[in-house]
Amino acid sequence: MRLAAGAGLMAILLAGCGGSSSTYEASTPPGAKKLMVEYLQGKQLSYRWVACLRSGRSFHGASIVRCNVNFGDPHIEAYCIVLRHGKLYSDHDDPAIPCQRDNRAPPATIVTS
């Protein structure tokens, strides 16, 4: 009986460990944008737009999504995002998350008239 009770307790303890082998997960660009907007609104920050795309980099095995936030003036701030325990986690939380300029966008065409 003791052995069965010990095995049951061990199963309960292991089940409570989160069930995931990694603390960090990738987000999708639309998912990261949604979380970023919720974050900005929660902080009552004023912004004009948020644009997110995959950066091609990773952090602890999780692909990074880079979100550019236009705060106006022009002031565009980059946030490189992964999910930590399913929540938004960026280079602003942990500077070890790589968030260098990447120039992944196609060149812009400027038209004047």
Backbone bond lengths (Angstrom), bond angles and torsions (degrees), N, CA, C in turn:
res aa  C-N    CA-C-N  psi(-1)  N-CA   C-N-CA  omega(-1)  CA-C   N-CA-C  phi
1 M - - - 1.439 - - 1.523 111.94 -
2 R 1.338 116.47 -41.47 1.462 120.30 -179.20 1.527 111.39 -60.50
3 L 1.313 116.34 -40.88 1.454 120.77 -179.79 1.528 111.00 -62.59
4 A 1.326 117.83 -42.63 1.460 122.01 179.13 1.520 110.57 -64.90
5 A 1.332 117.53 -41.19 1.465 121.11 178.98 1.517 110.08 -65.37
6 G 1.334 117.25 -40.48 1.467 121.35 178.62 1.516 111.40 -64.69
7 A 1.327 117.40 -40.69 1.469 121.11 178.37 1.521 110.81 -65.97
8 G 1.326 117.05 -38.38 1.470 121.01 178.32 1.519 111.49 -64.72
9 L 1.339 116.57 -42.01 1.463 120.94 178.29 1.522 110.25 -64.18
10 M 1.318 117.25 -41.85 1.462 121.01 179.10 1.528 110.43 -62.18
11 A 1.311 118.77 -41.04 1.468 122.18 178.64 1.522 110.84 -62.77
12 I 1.324 116.91 -40.59 1.472 120.88 178.56 1.522 110.23 -64.86
13 L 1.336 117.31 -44.20 1.458 120.93 179.78 1.521 111.64 -63.42
14 L 1.323 117.95 -43.35 1.461 121.09 179.01 1.516 111.87 -66.51
15 A 1.312 118.06 -36.72 1.466 121.30 179.06 1.518 110.96 -65.01
16 G 1.317 118.33 -29.56 1.461 121.81 -178.90 1.511 113.67 -82.76
17 C 1.317 118.34 1.78 1.457 121.27 -177.23 1.524 113.23 -84.98
18 G 1.300 119.02 6.63 1.456 121.70 176.07 1.507 113.88 101.31
19 G 1.311 117.95 -22.61 1.450 120.51 175.07 1.513 114.96 70.82
20 S 1.334 119.07 2.83 1.447 121.41 -179.14 1.516 109.37 -117.71
21 S 1.326 116.91 140.04 1.450 119.97 -179.00 1.529 111.30 -80.74
22 S 1.321 118.85 -14.31 1.452 121.94 -178.72 1.527 110.63 -127.18
23 T 1.308 114.93 139.95 1.466 121.58 176.56 1.522 110.61 -74.84
24 Y 1.342 116.93 -29.00 1.458 122.28 -173.80 1.520 110.77 -106.83
25 E 1.329 115.62 141.23 1.463 122.29 178.03 1.515 108.95 -135.11
26 A 1.323 115.54 157.99 1.461 121.10 176.20 1.521 109.79 -81.61
27 S 1.308 115.18 151.43 1.460 121.83 171.20 1.522 106.86 -110.39
28 T 1.302 117.18 168.19 1.460 121.36 170.92 1.525 106.81 -94.18
29 P 1.338 118.47 158.35 1.465 118.22 176.03 1.538 113.16 -55.62
30 P 1.353 120.47 -44.03 1.473 118.29 177.36 1.540 112.58 -64.59
31 G 1.333 116.77 -37.53 1.462 120.06 178.83 1.518 111.63 -66.49
32 A 1.341 116.18 -42.02 1.463 120.79 178.59 1.526 110.59 -64.18
33 K 1.344 116.54 -39.98 1.469 119.89 178.99 1.528 110.57 -62.19
34 K 1.312 116.37 -44.24 1.476 120.54 179.49 1.529 110.37 -60.13
35 L 1.332 116.95 -46.94 1.465 120.97 179.38 1.530 111.74 -64.93
36 M 1.339 116.45 -37.97 1.463 120.48 -179.84 1.529 110.69 -66.14
37 V 1.327 117.08 -43.16 1.473 121.21 177.96 1.532 109.76 -62.51
38 E 1.327 117.12 -43.68 1.469 120.16 177.71 1.526 111.04 -61.14
39 Y 1.343 116.70 -40.52 1.458 121.63 178.15 1.530 110.61 -62.00
40 L 1.343 116.64 -49.47 1.469 121.21 -178.64 1.530 111.55 -61.89
41 Q 1.334 116.20 -43.41 1.461 120.28 178.64 1.527 111.06 -65.84
42 G 1.325 117.22 -38.33 1.460 121.31 178.34 1.519 112.50 -63.87
43 K 1.347 116.31 -31.42 1.469 121.75 177.51 1.529 111.54 -88.56
44 Q 1.334 116.47 -0.37 1.469 124.12 -177.92 1.532 111.62 55.71
45 L 1.337 115.08 42.19 1.459 121.07 178.32 1.526 109.37 -91.32
46 S 1.303 116.03 142.09 1.462 121.87 178.83 1.529 108.89 -92.49
47 Y 1.330 116.88 126.73 1.454 121.80 -179.15 1.524 108.37 -143.46
48 R 1.327 116.26 160.96 1.474 121.00 179.91 1.514 112.32 -97.65
49 W 1.336 117.36 -44.13 1.463 120.73 179.07 1.518 110.76 -157.47
50 V 1.334 114.51 163.11 1.467 123.11 176.38 1.527 106.85 -131.38
51 A 1.330 116.98 129.19 1.467 122.09 177.16 1.525 108.18 -128.36
52 C 1.343 116.33 128.31 1.465 120.79 -176.14 1.525 111.21 -124.26
53 L 1.343 116.01 143.28 1.455 121.64 175.29 1.522 109.19 -152.24
54 R 1.320 115.87 159.60 1.466 120.16 177.46 1.523 108.71 -66.64
55 S 1.326 115.91 137.91 1.463 119.85 -176.77 1.526 112.90 -90.74
56 G 1.335 118.38 -18.10 1.455 120.80 -175.51 1.522 112.18 85.45
57 R 1.322 117.09 -0.32 1.461 122.10 178.38 1.527 109.34 -108.09
58 S 1.336 115.25 170.40 1.458 118.93 176.85 1.526 110.46 -141.94
59 F 1.315 115.20 163.07 1.459 123.23 178.96 1.515 107.27 -137.15
60 H 1.322 117.06 117.22 1.473 123.02 -176.39 1.529 111.55 49.67
61 G 1.334 116.07 40.20 1.453 121.54 176.45 1.521 115.32 86.23
62 A 1.329 117.84 -5.57 1.467 121.45 179.97 1.528 109.65 -99.35
63 S 1.332 117.03 128.81 1.460 121.31 177.36 1.528 110.16 -62.65
64 I 1.325 115.18 140.06 1.468 121.61 -178.75 1.515 109.97 -95.61
65 V 1.325 116.07 137.80 1.464 122.80 171.14 1.523 106.74 -108.35
66 R 1.318 116.10 129.02 1.468 121.02 178.22 1.522 108.72 -98.40
67 C 1.323 115.90 125.43 1.463 121.41 175.83 1.523 108.97 -112.90
68 N 1.319 116.01 125.10 1.455 121.61 174.33 1.523 107.27 -96.63
69 V 1.331 115.77 128.90 1.456 121.63 -179.10 1.528 108.22 -115.78
70 N 1.332 116.38 124.11 1.461 121.60 178.68 1.527 108.31 -91.82
71 F 1.330 115.04 110.30 1.461 121.04 178.06 1.526 111.67 -94.00
72 G 1.335 117.92 3.11 1.463 121.69 178.89 1.519 111.66 94.10
73 D 1.283 118.27 177.31 1.485 130.33 174.05 1.521 118.33 85.22
74 P 1.199 135.29 -24.12 1.467 131.61 -8.80 1.530 110.82 -81.02
75 H 1.258 115.62 136.37 1.468 123.14 176.89 1.522 107.19 -138.67
76 I 1.313 116.18 100.62 1.462 121.04 178.90 1.524 107.95 -106.99
77 E 1.312 115.19 122.29 1.470 122.75 -177.42 1.524 108.93 -110.82
78 A 1.333 116.51 133.48 1.466 121.73 177.95 1.524 109.78 -92.09
79 Y 1.328 115.72 138.53 1.459 123.90 172.50 1.521 106.64 -126.22
80 C 1.327 117.81 118.92 1.462 121.27 177.35 1.519 107.84 -98.34
81 I 1.340 115.31 122.13 1.463 122.04 -164.15 1.522 112.96 -119.27
82 V 1.324 114.30 136.99 1.460 123.91 163.62 1.524 104.78 -130.41
83 L 1.307 116.20 172.47 1.457 120.23 174.23 1.520 108.19 -101.11
84 R 1.308 116.84 134.75 1.470 122.28 175.03 1.513 106.94 -119.59
85 H 1.324 116.17 116.82 1.469 121.25 -174.23 1.534 110.09 52.96
86 G 1.349 117.16 36.29 1.451 122.61 176.54 1.512 115.25 80.24
87 K 1.339 118.32 4.85 1.467 121.50 -178.47 1.527 110.45 -118.15
88 L 1.341 115.56 157.37 1.455 122.78 178.96 1.524 110.83 -55.04
89 Y 1.330 116.51 130.72 1.461 122.18 178.13 1.520 105.69 -144.53
90 S 1.334 117.14 121.84 1.458 120.14 -173.68 1.527 112.06 -125.87
91 D 1.330 114.50 175.61 1.460 120.46 176.65 1.526 111.15 -63.63
92 H 1.325 117.47 -17.55 1.469 120.47 175.43 1.533 110.18 -74.13
93 D 1.337 116.52 -25.25 1.469 121.70 174.84 1.527 110.60 -84.75
94 D 1.330 116.74 -36.44 1.458 122.38 -175.72 1.528 109.03 -141.94
95 P 1.335 117.99 102.61 1.466 121.15 -178.17 1.529 114.21 -60.64
96 A 1.327 118.86 -10.66 1.468 121.21 177.32 1.529 111.95 -72.15
97 I 1.336 118.06 -15.88 1.469 121.27 176.93 1.526 107.43 -72.69
98 P 1.346 118.15 118.93 1.468 119.98 -176.37 1.527 112.00 -67.31
99 C 1.339 114.72 129.90 1.470 119.17 -177.17 1.527 110.70 -144.88
100 Q 1.331 116.10 43.95 1.454 119.34 178.58 1.526 110.27 -74.50
101 R 1.306 115.35 159.32 1.462 121.08 174.67 1.518 108.21 -58.94
102 D 1.338 117.24 137.11 1.459 118.55 -173.92 1.526 115.45 -121.96
103 N 1.305 119.69 -15.24 1.474 122.56 177.95 1.522 113.14 52.32
104 R 1.334 118.10 37.37 1.466 121.58 -178.51 1.529 112.54 -79.26
105 A 1.308 117.70 -17.56 1.462 120.34 -178.10 1.533 109.70 -74.80
106 P 1.326 116.78 152.09 1.466 118.75 176.18 1.526 109.71 -67.06
107 P 1.322 118.50 155.73 1.459 120.24 179.70 1.531 110.45 -61.01
108 A 1.301 115.55 142.77 1.472 121.55 -179.35 1.525 109.92 -82.06
109 T 1.295 116.18 144.71 1.458 121.88 173.39 1.514 107.55 -105.50
110 I 1.309 116.19 121.51 1.472 120.80 179.94 1.517 108.11 -100.64
111 V 1.313 115.83 124.44 1.453 121.46 -179.91 1.533 107.71 -115.72
112 T 1.311 116.38 125.27 1.464 120.45 176.16 1.513 109.60 -117.17
113 S 1.314 114.28 153.44 1.474 116.78 179.47 1.493 110.13 -135.69
